[in-house]
């Protein structure tokens, strides 16, 4: 499958402890191959598996306390 990279804007990032929580949430989603988080609420994530994995990423972030604002395709 082709790897996709997207930037997901989330709410709830307010300190330096948030990015590791996001990394843990993303790491639990099968198909996620990498990610980077800024304190401005930008989560850039790479994954394989298409729309199903994308949905799991959004759900994992929300459950971890970082609900989705918008999703923009970088590719």
C-alpha positions in Angstrom: 0.0 0.0 0.0 1.0 3.6 -0.6 2.1 5.7 2.3 0.2 8.9 2.8 1.2 11.9 4.9 -1.4 14.3 6.3 -1.4 17.2 8.7 -4.2 17.0 11.2 -5.0 20.1 13.3 -6.1 19.3 16.8 -7.3 21.1 19.9 -6.0 20.4 23.4 -2.2 20.8 23.0 -1.1 23.1 25.8 2.2 21.9 27.1 5.4 19.9 26.4 3.8 16.7 27.8 1.1 16.7 25.0 3.3 15.6 22.1 4.4 12.4 23.8 0.8 11.5 24.5 0.0 12.1 20.9 2.9 9.9 19.8 1.7 7.1 22.1 -1.9 7.4 20.7 -0.6 7.3 17.1 1.8 4.4 17.9 -1.2 2.3 18.9 -2.8 2.6 15.5 -1.8 -0.2 13.1 -0.5 1.3 9.8 1.0 4.5 11.3 4.6 4.7 10.2 5.6 8.1 11.7 4.4 11.3 13.2 5.4 14.8 14.4 3.5 17.2 16.6 3.9 20.9 17.1 2.7 22.9 20.1 0.6 24.9 17.6 -1.7 21.9 17.3 -0.4 20.4 14.0 0.0 16.7 13.9 1.8 15.4 10.8 1.3 11.7 10.4 2.4 9.1 7.9 0.4 5.9 7.4 -0.6 3.1 5.1 -4.0 1.6 4.9 -6.2 4.4 3.4 -9.4 5.8 4.8 -9.8 3.1 7.4 -6.5 4.0 9.1 -7.2 7.7 8.8 -10.4 7.2 10.7 -8.6 5.2 13.4 -6.0 8.0 13.7 -8.7 10.7 14.2 -10.5 8.4 16.8 -7.2 7.7 18.7 -6.4 11.4 18.9 -9.8 12.3 20.2 -9.8 9.5 22.8 -6.4 10.8 24.0 -7.9 14.2 24.5 -6.9 15.9 21.2 -10.1 16.3 19.1 -9.9 17.1 15.4 -10.1 20.6 14.0 -9.6 20.0 10.3 -7.7 17.6 8.1 -5.6 18.8 5.2 -3.8 16.5 2.7 -0.2 17.3 2.2 0.2 15.1 -0.8 
